[in-house]
Amino acid sequence: MANEHMAETTNESGATKGNPFLKKFWKAAPIGLAALILVVGLSGGLAGLGMPAPAQASLTILLIATVLWVTEALPLFVTSFIVLFLSVVWLPPSLAATEHPASASTFLAPFFSDIVLLFLGGFTLSAALHRYHLDRRMAQWLIRRTGTSVPRLMAGVMLGTAFLSMWLSNTATSAMMLALVFPVLEGLPPGTSARKALILCVPIAANIGGIGTPIGTPPNAIALQYLQKIGHAPSFVQWITIGVPMVVILLVLAWGLLLVVFKAKGSLEIKTDMEKQDKYDRGMIIVLVGSAVTALGWVTSEWHGLSAGTVALIPIILFFGARMLDLRDFKNLSWDVLIVMGGGLCLGAVISVSGLAGWIVDQLPVQGASLYAIMIVFAIAATTMSCLMSHTATANLIMPIVLGLSITPLTPVLLAVAFSCSTAMALPISTPPNAMAFSFGELTVADMMKAGLVMTLAGIILTLTAGYWWWQIVGLF
């Protein structure tokens, strides 16, 4: 459906309108390009770049995945399987003779990683809340406070999501807030652009909100760790001082962008059945308790030491074990999105273990450059890599290199990398919240890029301009 939508859009506005041959060519061209990239990579056509063989294989896989994911020439989950197949068949033999060999399990593991478990738990929570109409109750509560105006409702959802994301995992926050948004969509006609805006506002706000505190996103925590090593770590309050203003500015920009790009106007049409309030029964109480325990587990992860994915097993075991959900609900979970997310994580592993990430960073033109120029280079590198692989992995790859630079101060460079990682949200695979929103089935990659790419650019520009200026005023360096 996404491919047809993209092709039809192009045909209506370009020379391909009404021409069956050009329509078929438009659909087949990305697949042909991906095949050409594979042939070049297998024949050693990338050797001239001066990178080792495993990195050449990794670059080939990266380019193929990028072409197919961006164009949606194939279903996104099929592209994930292509990434997995090429990784398992190509990379272990290529890495066998190096100092860092890898087995097939290195690339299989991401498909059932902690992040994927977190997704599965989030989908289960959403299914249970929907089945027992608790999502409707939450939606009614939100509507009573924001009104039925779509712009006001979006503002309320974005503020709530961003605030929660400062303290919780942005994936866990998105799971809860998307469960709240789902019943609200029933008040908007199918196919309207306002529905897309309402879905997109959740992942965008979740990605932005994490910037506000040191614990909001893993890149923040990683940056804080390295800042402590050099003795320039900001306090919790200092981080809020530099982070929250950026969150507020980006939220306002994102809200306005979604309103303009998707023409999100008008009001919800509240249906009669949505206004009904069923009495709380045994099933509702179990779902409420299970959801509360899961949310509490996510909030207190630093105390009990369990990962977010492990905590996400609670609703899966409880709701299916107590037969609050059945096999049909299990089959209806968004398994295709889990595969897409696994493919993104697998690609991150490919880029990391093959040495491609290190090679790319080594090529960055930082010799003899000024502090500000170095900050720009590393921020752009972090943004680009974070759009295609894990934000955490990107931060872990780049920040140690920054720490080895013979420049002072390092504080602005480390902060720029952290913020650039967190604001990269151009594609469904860029962040777990993006992939979770994509699972609704109402968005295409083009829809996500319309807003995500602009916000990614806005984030890096704000970081390198007003952010850099504000950090000096606050006295961080």
N, C-alpha and C positions, 0 to 999 in steps of 0.2 A: 504493500500500500504506500509506503514511504517513497519507494522508487517511482511509482506511478505518479504520485503527487508532485515530486520534484520534476519529473519529465514533462508532466502536463503544464506545470508552471512555466518551464522554460519554453515549451512549445507555443504557449499563448503569447509570450513576449518576444519570441525570436523567430528566426527564419525556418525553424523546424516545424512550424504549425502546418498540420494537414499533410505532412510528407511522411508516409510509413517507413521509408528507408532511413530517413534521418532520425526518426524516433528509435528504430532498432539500433542504429549506430550510437545514439546518445546513451542507450542502456548498456551496450556492449563495450564502449570505449574504455571505461575504467577497468573492466576485467582484462581487456587486451593490454592496457598499460601495466597492470599488476603482473601479467604473464611475462611481459617484456622485461620488467625489473627483475623477475626471478631468473630469466635466462641470462641476463647480464651478470647477476650475482653468482650464479653457478659456474659461469665461464671465466670468472676471475676479472670481470670488467671493472671492478672497483679497486683493484690492486694499486692503481695509480694514485690513490688517495694517501698511500703510505701508512695504512692501518693494518694491524695483524689480521690473519685469516678469520678468527672468531668474530672480530668486530665487523669485518666485511659481511659475514653471514647475518649478523645482528642488524646491520644497517639495511640489508636487503629485506629482512622480515619487517623491520620498522616501516620502510617505505611502502611495502605491499599493504600492511595493516592500515597505514594512514590513508592511502588511496581508497581502499574498500570501505573503511569506516566513514570517511568524510562523504563519499558519494553514495553510500548505501547501495552499491551495485549488487551486493549480495546481502541477505539478512545479516544483521550485526552478529548474531551468535554463530553463524557459519564462518564469518571472518575470524572469530575467536578460536574456532576449531582449526582453521588454517594456520593461525599463529602457533597453536599448540603442536600441530603436526610438523610444521617446518622446524620448530624449536627442538622437538624430541629427536627427529631424524637427522638434523644437520649439525646442531651445536655440540652434543656430547662427543662425537668423533673429532670435531674441530678443536675442542678444548682438551682432549686426552693428552696431547703432548705438551701442554702448558703447565705452569705452576699451580693453576687453579682449575683442575678438572671438575666437570659437573656431570651428574647422571640425569636420566630422564625424570626422576622424581623431583628434581629441582624445578622443572617446568610444569609438572603435574600438580605439585603441592598448592600453588596459588588458587586452583579451582575449588579447593575446600579449605581455604585459609580462614583466619579469624575474621577478616572483613566479610567474606562470603557467608560465614555463620551469622554475623551481625545482620546482614541483609535478610537471611532466611528467618531470623527471629523477628525482624521488623515486619516482614511480610505476614508472618503468622499473627503478630499483634494486630495488624490492620485487618486481617480476615476475621479475627475474633470480635474486634470492636464493631465491624460492619455487620456481622451475622446477628449480634445481639443488640444492634441499633444504638450502641453507646457512642459511636462516632456522630450520630445525628444529635444526640444530647449535647455533645461538646460543640458541634457546629451551631446549634441553637443558642448556646451560651455566648459564643463569639458574636453571632449576628445581633443578639440583643444589645451588645455593647458597642458595636460598630455601625449598626444599621445595615440595610440591604444594598447600599451603594457599593458597587464593585471597587472603585478606587479606595474608599474608606476601609472596606473589608481587606483589600490587599495590604493596606498600610498596617492594619492590626495584625494580620498574619505575619508580615515581615518583621515587625517589631518584636512579637513574641518569639519567633524563630531565632532571630539574631541574639536576643537576650539569653535564651536557653543554650544556644550554641557557644556562648562565652564560657559556659560551665560544664556542658555535656559534650560528648562526641557529636560532631555535626551529622554523622550518619544516624545515630540514635535520635537526635533531634528531628531530622527529616522524616524518619519513620513515624514518629508521633504526630508531627504537624501535617504530613500528607494524609494520615488517617483522619485527621480533622477536616481537611480540605475536601476529601472525596465526596461526602454527602452534600457539601455546599454546591458542588458542580451540578447537582440535579436541578438547581434553580436557574441554570443557564442553558439555552438551547444547544443541542449537539452541533459540533462543527464550528462554533463561534470562536473567534480569536481571543475573546475574554477568558474562555476556559483555559487556553494555553498560558495566558498571562498569570492566572491564578495558580496553576501548577508550577510554573517556572519561578514564581516569587519565593517559593519555599527553599529550593536548593541554593538559589542566589543569596538569599538572606542567611542561610546556614553557613555558606562558605565565607561570607563577609563577617558574620558575627564572631567567628573563631579568632579573628585578629585581635579582639578587644582585651584578652587576658593572656598571661603566659601559659595557662593550661587549656586555652581554647582550641589549639591545633598542635599536632606533634611538631611541625616545623618551629613553632614558637618555643616549645620546651627544649628542642635541640639547640636552637640559637641561644637560649638562656644558659644551657649547659656550657657551651663554648665561651660565652661572655664571662661566666664565672671563672673559667680557666685563665683568662687574661685579666681578671680583676676588675671588670667594668660591667658587671651584671646589674641591670636596673631592678629596683624593688618592685613588688607587686603593684603598688600604687603608681610608680613611675610608668610601668608598662601600660596600665589602664589610661594614664595621662596621654600616652602617645598612640594607643590603640583605639580607644573609644571615639575620639574625634574623626579618625579615618573611617570607622564603622558607620558613624552617623552620616558623613558626607557620601559614602558609597551607597548607603541604603536609600538616601533621598534620590541620588542619581539613578539607581536601579529602578526605584518605584516610578519615576518619571519616564524612564526609558521603556519600561513595560507598558505603561499607559499609552505612549505614543506609537511604539512599534506594533503593538497588538490591538490598538484602538480599544482598550479595556474601559468601556464606559457603561452607563446604564445601571440597572438594579436587578437583584435576584428576584425571581418569581418563586416565592415560597409555596411549596405544594402542601395540600391539606394533610397528607400522611406524614410529612416531616414535622408538623406541629403537634402530632400526637405524642403523649408522654406515657409509655408503658410503665407498669409497676415493676419494681426491681424484683426479679425472680432469682432462683438459685444459680442459673447460668450466668446472668449478668454479674452477680456478686463474685463468682469465681473468676470471671474475666477481669473485673475491676481489681480484685486482689492480685491476680497474676500480673496484670499490667503495672500496678503500683510497685510490686516487689521488683519487677524487671527494671523499671525506671529508677528505683532506689539503688539497685545494684549497679546501674550505669553511673549514677551520681557519686557513689562511694567506692568506685573501683580502686582508688589509691589506698583506701583503708584495708579492704579485704584481699587485694592483690589479684583478683580474677580479671581476666581480660574481658573486653566488651563482647566479644564473640562467645565466650564461655557463659556469660550472663544471659546472652540471647537464647541459650538452650532452654532456659527456664520456661518461657511461654510455649516452646515447641513440645517439651515433655509434658507440661501441665495440661495444655488445652487438648492435645491429641490423646494423651493418656487418660484424661478424665472424660473423653468423648464429647468435649464441647465443640470440637471440629472433627470431621470425618475424612475418609479417604478422598472423597470428591473435592473437599477444600484443599487437601494436600496436593492433589493433581492440578488444581487451579492456581497455585502459587506461581509467581513470575519466574519460572525456571530459566527462560531465555535470557532474562536480565542477569541472573546469577552467572550464566555462562559468559555473557558479555563482560561482566565485572572480572570474572576469572581470567578472561583473555587479556584484559588491561593489566592485571597484576602479573600475568605470565610475561607480557611484553616488557614490563618493568624489570622482571628477573632476567630476561634476555639481554636487555641493555646494560644491566649491572654486571652480571657474571662474565659477559663476553669482553668486557673492557671498553665497550663503545662509549659509555658515559665518561670514563676517565680520559679517553682519547679526545672526545669533543671538548671537554673542559681544558685540556692541555693546549688546544688550538686557539683558545681565547686570547685576543691581543691585549695583554696586560703589562708586557715588559715596558718599563719606563713611562707608563701612563700615570696620570694624576689620580688622586683618591676618588674624585667624583666620576672620572671616566671608568675606573675599575668597578665602582659601584654599579654603573650603568651596564657594563658588560656582564657582570655576574647576575644582575637582576634579570636581564633579558634571557640569559642562559637558563636561569631557574624557572622563569615563566614558560619558556618553550618546552623544556623537559617535563615540567609538571602537567602540561596539557596532555602528555602522552604516557606518563607513568606516575606512580605513587608520589604524592607530595612529600611524604616522609622519606622515601627512598632518595628523592632528589635532594632534599636537605641534607641527608646523611652522606651523599656523594660530594656535594659542592662545599659544604661548610668546612670540612677538614682541609680542603685545598686553600680556602680563604685564610684559614688559621696559619697556613705555612707561608703566606705572602710577607714579604719584608716591607710592609707599609704600616704607618700609624696615622690615625686610629683605625682599628678593625671594626669597631662598633657599628658604624653606618653600613658597612658592607654586609655584615652578618644580619642586621635587621632588614636590609633591603632584600636579601635572599629569602628570609623567613616570610616577609609580607608578600613577595612575588610568588612564592610557592602557594600561599593560601588563597591568592586572588586569581589563580589560573583555573578557569571554569568554562573553557570554550566547547568541549565535546562531552558526550555522555560518559566516556571513559575517564574524563579528567578528574572527577571526584565521585565518591560513592553517592552523595546526595543527588548529583546529576543523573547517575544511572538509575537511582530509585525513582526519580520523577519521570524518567524516560519510560519506566515500566508501565505507566498508565496507558500507553499506547496511543496517546493523542498528539505526541510531539514527533517531529522529524529531526534529524541532525541539523538541518538548515534552520529550523525554529530555535534550537538551542544555541546555535552559533550566532544568530541575530542578536541575542541578548548577551550570551556568554562571552563572545569575542570582544564586544564593546566593553563589558565590565572587566575583562582581563586587561585590556589596554588601559582602561581608566584606573585600575588598581596600580599598575606599574608606573603610570605617569604621575599619579598622586604620590606614590612612594618616593619617586625620584625628584619631585618638586616641593610641594608643600610639606610632605613628610620629612624630607631632609632638612628643610628650613625649621620645622617645628622641633625636631630632635635637638637641634643646636640651642634653641630657646629654652627647652626643658633642661638642658645641661647634660645630655647623655654623652657628649664628647666635645 
